[in-house]
Amino acid sequence: MQRRAFSISAVTLAAATGISGVPTLAQAQARAFQSGSDYLTLDKPAPTEAPAGKIEVVEFFWYNCPHCNGFEPMFDAWAKKQAKDVSVRRVPIAFRPDFEPQQRLYYVLESLGKVDELHKKVFMAIHVEKQPLNTADQIAAWVDKQGIPKAKFMELYNSFSVSTKARKATQLQDAYALDGVPALGINGRYFTSGTQAKTLERSLQVADYLIGQSRGKAS
């Protein structure tokens, strides 16, 4: 979803909804992707958190974004297939102050070890069940129904740790000059997205290529 217009090209949406015509991975690997068209190379490297020797891939997302919702199962399957030298993490964005409650929600789930259990359920609650989860009170009421007491949630929501992670997430989105989601940052050096790579599925192929480039060879 674009930062300014909150819209996305029809070809990107086609990938998210499974419309055919997307190149296969083998076809994509038959040629080198191009900086400036398929992905962007950052002028100044963005900070990374991956351990030494690991290649970091960051998925930037927003829970309210329908395209992030469509991308989630694709990205999750892709992430689970990555080699041991690839460190994958999610970063919730906050283009505006009213995005911050959902940003903090993710980091509360992370601190409780509940991402695997509840991350997809947040998307479902918003996009399928049409539940508004835009404020701390709305979110606290929802997580309470998922077995996380409101008091415990709010304690973590307002904690120094979660506040720091939210601040660093916003700094990272700015370092990548993010203009929409879903988007992928690779090793603090490269950026791609469904808009940049032409489709959401193709953005994962570009990410595979850039992971290879980060190892010193094409994927």
ABEGO torsion letter per residue (X at the ends): XBAAAGBBBAAAAAAAAGBBGBBBAAAAAABBBBBGAABBBBABBBBBABBBGBBBBBBBBBAABAAAAAAAAAAAAAAAABBAABBBBBBBBBABAAAAAAAAAAAAAAAAGAAAAAAAAAAAAAAAAGBBBABAAAAAAAAAAAGBBAAAAAAAAABAAAAAAAAAAAAAAAAAGBABOBBBBBGGABBBBAAAAGBAAAAAAAAAAAAAAAAGBBX
